[in-house]
């Protein structure tokens, strides 16, 4: 176990543990190798819920829905081979709002049928609910919450993530701006959130003298004329925006309308159909980075299977959502049937996923050497893979 943090199990969880133990589950151990053969008969009959918490509707939903679909695909494929298990993936739509995420997290934390959560998807809502999940001993594996402080500054014993944090992404963005775009004058804008501001600060620290100016926007802002005026006055060749699609789209439209013809690049908060939709023709050629791999780069038949199930190519964090769900499913295969057993399994898990090799460190992160960051470009209104950004 990563840390000694268990204060006890609820009466329901204890009852489940004893019932399974009576069937011989104490002989089943976590394989930790990511290569379980389907689990022992001792684990048969487990019934449990896994929640998925994030923006499943609203202006930024396209950042989250593909990962939810990836998790659903993993569960459907696994369930076909494990008919005696009854695992349900329960959607909990926070719209990415920390205030809305809090009661949803509380609902799952106080319902003993939930043995894990995929998410929270965004950093702000993760920060808001980590304490709730920690107190309940409810394991979370986020597919897309990238704020550095979530693990490095304020780790939780139950929080893990399958992607790299923003210190890594920010350095990759700066490298792309200088090495690929060849920028000598970059203007940096962030949305003042606990996601956007630290990401922008990292990019600025790496770019150094290349930064020709910076400014801030706010969530739900629609008029960006003041920021646009500062950008055009600085005459940069590149604008970097750290925030979400809901504001990035109209901001870019207003930039283009004001005559800005340079490069526009944003972080993973822009990765999804919502950004090019919001920006319209102004988005053409824009770059979006993400510590997630293109669906076609995922292992096995994932991309084809996703297309067949959902009628579209996998989008943002789809393969990462598949991997997060798979880790939970392997916990059940191992015989885990309580929150404590699931947490112990996840803490010690080692295995190859679709996107990377997994082994969580003491703070719940994957090894930096296994993190990948990709750049995507808007072409004909769609984000397509541009190139992997070298982290060396």
C-alpha positions as CSV (number, residue, x, y, z in Angstrom):
1,X,0.0,0.0,0.0
2,X,1.3,3.5,-0.8
3,X,0.6,4.9,2.6
4,X,-1.0,3.9,5.9
5,X,-4.3,5.9,5.7
6,X,-7.1,3.5,6.4
7,X,-9.1,4.4,9.5
8,X,-11.5,1.5,8.9
9,X,-14.1,0.1,6.6
10,X,-17.8,0.6,6.6
11,X,-20.0,-2.1,7.9
12,X,-21.2,-2.9,4.4
13,X,-17.7,-3.2,3.0
14,X,-16.7,-5.4,5.9
15,X,-19.7,-7.7,5.3
16,X,-18.7,-8.0,1.6
17,X,-15.1,-8.7,2.5
18,X,-16.1,-11.4,4.9
19,X,-18.5,-13.0,2.5
20,X,-16.0,-13.1,-0.3
21,X,-13.3,-14.4,2.2
22,X,-15.6,-17.2,3.2
23,X,-15.5,-18.3,-0.5
24,X,-11.7,-18.4,-0.4
25,X,-10.8,-15.0,-1.8
26,X,-7.9,-14.7,0.7
27,X,-6.0,-17.0,-1.6
28,X,-6.2,-14.5,-4.5
29,X,-3.5,-11.9,-4.7
30,X,-3.0,-8.9,-7.0
31,X,-1.0,-10.0,-10.0
32,X,0.5,-6.5,-10.4
33,X,1.8,-7.5,-13.8
34,X,-1.1,-6.2,-15.9
35,X,-1.4,-9.6,-17.4
36,X,-4.2,-11.3,-15.4
37,X,-5.7,-14.4,-17.0
38,X,-9.2,-13.3,-16.0
39,X,-9.1,-13.9,-12.2
40,X,-9.8,-16.8,-10.0
41,X,-13.2,-18.3,-9.3
42,X,-13.0,-16.8,-5.8
43,X,-13.7,-13.4,-7.3
44,X,-16.8,-14.6,-9.2
45,X,-20.1,-12.8,-8.5
46,X,-18.6,-9.5,-7.5
47,X,-21.1,-6.7,-8.0
48,X,-19.8,-3.1,-7.9
49,X,-20.0,0.4,-9.4
50,X,-17.2,2.5,-10.9
51,X,-18.1,6.1,-11.2
52,X,-16.9,8.5,-13.9
53,X,-16.8,12.1,-12.8
54,X,-16.4,15.0,-15.1
55,X,-17.8,17.4,-17.7
56,X,-20.1,15.0,-19.7
57,X,-22.2,18.0,-20.9
58,X,-21.5,21.7,-21.5
59,X,-19.0,23.8,-23.4
60,X,-16.0,21.6,-22.5
61,X,-17.5,18.1,-22.7
62,X,-15.6,17.0,-25.7
63,X,-12.5,16.9,-23.5
64,X,-14.1,14.3,-21.3
65,X,-16.7,12.3,-23.3
66,X,-14.2,10.3,-25.4
67,X,-12.4,9.1,-22.2
68,X,-15.8,8.0,-20.7
69,X,-16.5,6.1,-24.0
70,X,-13.1,4.5,-23.8
71,X,-13.9,3.3,-20.3
72,X,-17.2,2.0,-21.5
73,X,-15.5,0.1,-24.3
74,X,-13.1,-1.5,-21.9
75,X,-15.9,-2.6,-19.6
76,X,-18.0,-4.0,-22.4
77,X,-15.1,-6.0,-23.8
78,X,-14.1,-7.3,-20.4
79,X,-17.6,-8.1,-19.3
80,X,-18.1,-10.4,-22.3
81,X,-15.3,-12.6,-21.0
82,X,-16.3,-12.3,-17.3
83,X,-20.1,-13.0,-17.2
84,X,-20.0,-13.7,-13.4
85,X,-18.9,-10.2,-12.6
86,X,-21.4,-7.4,-12.5
87,X,-19.6,-4.1,-12.8
88,X,-21.5,-1.0,-13.8
89,X,-20.0,2.3,-15.0
90,X,-22.0,5.2,-13.6
91,X,-21.9,8.6,-15.3
92,X,-21.7,11.6,-12.9
93,X,-21.8,14.8,-14.9
94,X,-20.2,17.7,-13.0
95,X,-20.0,19.9,-16.2
96,X,-16.4,20.5,-15.0
97,X,-17.7,22.7,-12.1
98,X,-16.1,22.1,-8.7
99,X,-19.3,23.2,-7.0
100,X,-21.3,20.6,-8.9
101,X,-18.6,17.9,-8.5
102,X,-18.6,18.1,-4.7
103,X,-22.1,16.7,-4.1
104,X,-21.6,14.1,-6.8
105,X,-18.4,12.9,-5.1
106,X,-20.1,12.9,-1.8
107,X,-22.9,10.7,-3.2
108,X,-20.4,8.2,-4.5
109,X,-18.2,8.3,-1.4
110,X,-21.2,7.5,0.9
111,X,-22.5,4.7,-1.3
112,X,-20.5,1.5,-0.6
113,X,-21.4,0.0,-4.0
114,X,-18.8,2.4,-5.5
115,X,-15.3,0.9,-5.4
116,X,-13.6,3.4,-7.6
117,X,-13.8,6.5,-9.7
118,X,-12.4,7.3,-13.1
119,X,-11.7,11.0,-12.8
120,X,-12.2,13.7,-11.7
121,X,-11.5,14.8,-15.2
122,X,-10.6,18.5,-14.6
123,X,-8.0,19.8,-12.1
124,X,-10.3,22.3,-10.4
125,X,-12.9,19.7,-9.5
126,X,-10.2,17.2,-8.5
127,X,-8.9,19.8,-6.0
128,X,-12.4,20.3,-4.6
129,X,-13.2,16.7,-4.0
130,X,-9.9,15.0,-3.1
131,X,-10.6,15.3,0.6
132,X,-14.0,13.7,0.2
133,X,-12.5,10.7,-1.6
134,X,-9.6,10.4,0.8
135,X,-11.9,10.3,3.8
136,X,-14.0,7.6,2.2
137,X,-11.0,5.6,1.0
138,X,-12.4,5.7,-2.5
139,X,-9.7,5.2,-5.1
140,X,-9.6,7.6,-8.0
141,X,-7.7,7.2,-11.3
142,X,-7.9,10.4,-13.3
143,X,-7.6,10.2,-17.1
144,X,-7.0,13.9,-17.6
145,X,-6.5,16.1,-14.5
146,X,-3.0,17.5,-15.1
147,X,-2.4,20.3,-12.6
148,X,1.0,19.7,-11.0
149,X,0.0,20.5,-7.4
150,X,-2.6,17.7,-7.3
151,X,0.2,15.2,-6.6
152,X,3.5,17.1,-6.1
153,X,2.3,19.7,-3.6
154,X,-0.9,18.2,-2.1
155,X,-1.0,14.4,-2.8
156,X,-3.9,12.3,-1.7
157,X,-3.5,8.6,-0.7
158,X,-6.3,7.6,-3.1
159,X,-5.6,9.8,-6.1
160,X,-3.8,8.5,-9.1
161,X,-3.6,9.6,-12.7
162,X,-2.6,8.0,-16.0
163,X,-1.2,11.1,-17.6
164,X,1.7,13.4,-17.0
165,X,1.3,16.6,-15.1
166,X,1.5,20.2,-16.3
167,X,5.2,20.8,-15.4
168,X,5.9,18.2,-18.1
169,X,3.3,19.4,-20.6
170,X,4.3,23.0,-20.1
171,X,8.0,22.3,-20.9
172,X,6.9,20.3,-24.0
173,X,4.7,23.2,-25.2
174,X,7.6,25.7,-24.8
175,X,9.8,23.3,-26.8
176,X,7.3,23.0,-29.6
177,X,6.9,26.8,-29.7
178,X,10.6,27.4,-30.1
179,X,11.8,24.3,-32.0
180,X,8.8,23.6,-34.3
181,X,7.1,27.0,-34.6
182,X,10.4,28.9,-34.5
183,X,8.8,31.6,-32.4
184,X,10.9,34.6,-31.2
185,X,8.0,36.5,-29.8
186,X,5.3,34.7,-27.9
187,X,2.4,36.3,-26.0
188,X,1.0,34.1,-23.2
189,X,-2.6,34.2,-21.9
190,X,-4.2,32.1,-19.2
191,X,-7.8,31.9,-17.9
192,X,-6.9,32.6,-14.3
193,X,-8.0,29.0,-13.2
194,X,-6.0,26.6,-11.1
195,X,-5.4,24.7,-14.3
196,X,-4.5,27.5,-16.8
197,X,-2.4,29.8,-14.6
198,X,0.2,27.2,-13.5
199,X,0.5,25.9,-17.0
200,X,1.1,29.3,-18.4
201,X,3.7,30.1,-15.7
202,X,5.6,26.9,-16.7
203,X,5.5,27.8,-20.4
204,X,6.7,31.3,-19.6
205,X,9.5,30.1,-17.3
206,X,10.9,27.8,-20.1
207,X,10.4,30.3,-22.9
208,X,12.2,33.1,-21.0
209,X,13.1,36.0,-23.2
210,X,10.9,34.7,-26.0
211,X,7.9,35.9,-24.0
212,X,6.9,39.3,-25.3
213,X,3.9,39.8,-23.0
214,X,1.2,38.1,-21.0
215,X,-2.4,38.7,-19.8
216,X,-5.3,36.9,-18.2
217,X,-8.9,36.1,-19.1
218,X,-11.7,34.8,-16.9
219,X,-14.1,31.8,-17.1
220,X,-17.3,32.6,-18.9
221,X,-15.8,35.7,-20.5
222,X,-17.1,36.6,-23.9
223,X,-15.6,40.0,-24.7
224,X,-11.8,39.7,-25.2
225,X,-11.2,43.1,-26.7
226,X,-8.9,44.3,-24.0
227,X,-6.6,41.2,-24.2
228,X,-6.7,41.3,-28.0
229,X,-5.5,45.0,-27.9
230,X,-2.6,44.0,-25.8
231,X,-1.7,41.1,-28.0
232,X,-1.8,43.1,-31.2
233,X,0.2,45.9,-29.6
234,X,2.9,43.4,-28.7
235,X,3.0,42.1,-32.3
236,X,3.9,38.5,-31.4
237,X,4.4,35.7,-33.9
238,X,2.7,33.2,-31.6
239,X,0.0,33.3,-28.9
240,X,-0.2,30.6,-26.3
241,X,-3.5,30.2,-24.4
242,X,-3.8,28.1,-21.2
243,X,-7.4,27.5,-20.5
244,X,-10.5,25.7,-21.8
245,X,-12.4,25.6,-25.1
246,X,-15.3,27.7,-24.0
247,X,-13.2,30.8,-23.8
248,X,-10.4,29.9,-26.2
249,X,-12.8,29.7,-29.2
250,X,-14.2,33.2,-29.1
251,X,-10.9,34.6,-28.0
252,X,-9.2,33.2,-31.1
253,X,-12.1,34.5,-33.3
254,X,-11.6,38.0,-31.9
255,X,-7.9,37.8,-32.4
256,X,-8.2,36.8,-36.0
257,X,-10.9,39.5,-36.6
258,X,-8.4,42.0,-35.2
259,X,-5.8,41.0,-37.8
260,X,-3.6,38.6,-35.9
261,X,-2.1,36.1,-38.4
262,X,0.4,34.4,-36.3
263,X,0.5,30.9,-34.6
264,X,-2.1,30.0,-32.0
265,X,-1.4,27.2,-29.6
266,X,-3.2,25.9,-26.5
267,X,-2.9,23.2,-23.9
268,X,-5.0,20.1,-23.4
269,X,-8.0,22.1,-22.1
270,X,-8.6,22.9,-25.8
271,X,-8.4,19.3,-27.0
272,X,-11.8,18.3,-28.3
273,X,-14.5,19.1,-30.8
274,X,-15.7,22.1,-28.7
275,X,-12.7,24.3,-29.5
276,X,-12.8,24.2,-33.3
277,X,-16.6,24.5,-33.1
278,X,-16.4,27.6,-30.9
279,X,-13.7,29.2,-33.0
280,X,-15.1,28.3,-36.4
281,X,-12.9,29.1,-39.4
282,X,-10.5,31.0,-37.1
283,X,-9.3,27.7,-35.6
284,X,-7.8,26.5,-38.8
285,X,-4.2,25.7,-38.3
286,X,-4.3,26.1,-34.5
287,X,-2.2,23.8,-32.4
288,X,-3.4,22.0,-29.3
289,X,-1.1,19.9,-27.1
290,X,-2.2,17.0,-24.9
291,X,-0.4,14.4,-22.7
292,X,-2.6,11.8,-24.5
293,X,-1.9,9.7,-27.6
294,X,-3.9,9.7,-30.8
295,X,-6.4,6.8,-30.9
296,X,-4.7,5.3,-33.9
297,X,-1.4,5.1,-31.9
298,X,-3.1,3.0,-29.2
299,X,-2.3,-0.7,-28.9
300,X,-4.3,-3.5,-30.3
301,X,-7.6,-2.9,-32.2
302,X,-8.6,0.0,-29.9
303,X,-9.2,2.6,-32.6
304,X,-11.3,0.2,-34.8
305,X,-13.3,-1.1,-31.8
306,X,-14.0,2.5,-30.6
307,X,-15.1,3.5,-34.1
308,X,-17.4,0.5,-34.3
309,X,-19.0,1.1,-30.9
310,X,-19.4,4.9,-31.0
311,X,-19.5,5.7,-34.8
312,X,-16.5,8.0,-34.6
313,X,-12.8,8.1,-34.2
314,X,-11.5,8.2,-30.6
315,X,-10.9,11.7,-29.3
316,X,-9.3,13.3,-26.2
317,X,-8.0,10.9,-23.6
318,X,-10.1,8.0,-25.0
319,X,-7.3,5.4,-24.7
320,X,-6.4,6.8,-21.3
321,X,-10.0,6.3,-20.2
322,X,-9.7,2.7,-21.4
323,X,-6.5,2.2,-19.4
324,X,-8.0,3.6,-16.2
325,X,-11.0,1.3,-16.4
326,X,-8.8,-1.6,-17.2
327,X,-6.7,-1.1,-14.0
328,X,-9.9,-1.3,-12.0
329,X,-11.1,-4.4,-13.8
330,X,-7.8,-6.1,-13.1
331,X,-8.3,-5.3,-9.5
332,X,-11.6,-7.2,-9.5
333,X,-10.0,-10.1,-11.4
334,X,-7.4,-10.3,-8.6
335,X,-10.2,-10.8,-6.0
336,X,-10.4,-7.2,-4.7
337,X,-14.0,-6.6,-3.5
338,X,-13.6,-3.7,-1.0
339,X,-12.3,-0.2,-1.3
340,X,-9.2,-1.0,0.7
341,X,-8.4,-4.0,-1.5
342,X,-8.9,-2.0,-4.6
343,X,-6.6,0.8,-3.3
344,X,-3.9,-1.8,-2.4
345,X,-4.1,-3.3,-5.9
346,X,-3.9,0.1,-7.7
347,X,-1.0,1.3,-5.5
348,X,1.0,-1.8,-6.4
349,X,-0.2,-2.2,-10.0
350,X,2.4,-2.7,-12.8
351,X,1.4,-3.4,-16.3
352,X,1.4,-2.4,-20.0
353,X,-1.7,-0.4,-21.1
354,X,-2.7,1.0,-24.5
355,X,-0.9,4.2,-23.9
356,X,2.1,3.5,-21.7
357,X,3.6,1.2,-19.0
358,X,2.0,1.8,-15.7
359,X,3.4,1.9,-12.2
360,X,2.3,4.6,-9.8
361,X,4.8,6.3,-7.6
362,X,4.4,7.3,-4.0
363,X,2.3,10.3,-5.1
364,X,0.1,8.6,-7.6
365,X,1.9,9.6,-10.8
366,X,3.3,7.5,-13.6
367,X,7.0,7.7,-14.3
368,X,8.0,10.8,-16.3
369,X,9.9,8.6,-18.7
370,X,6.6,7.0,-19.7
371,X,4.8,10.2,-20.3
372,X,3.9,11.2,-23.9
373,X,2.9,14.6,-25.1
374,X,1.4,15.1,-28.6
375,X,0.7,18.2,-30.7
376,X,-2.6,18.2,-32.7
377,X,-3.5,20.6,-35.5
378,X,-6.9,21.8,-36.6
379,X,-7.5,20.8,-40.2
380,X,-10.9,21.3,-41.8
381,X,-12.5,21.9,-38.4
382,X,-11.0,18.7,-36.9
383,X,-8.1,18.1,-34.6
384,X,-5.6,15.7,-36.2
385,X,-2.3,14.4,-34.9
386,X,0.6,16.6,-35.9
387,X,3.6,15.1,-34.0
388,X,4.8,13.7,-30.7
389,X,6.8,16.3,-28.8
390,X,10.2,15.0,-27.7
391,X,10.6,15.5,-23.9
392,X,14.4,15.1,-24.1
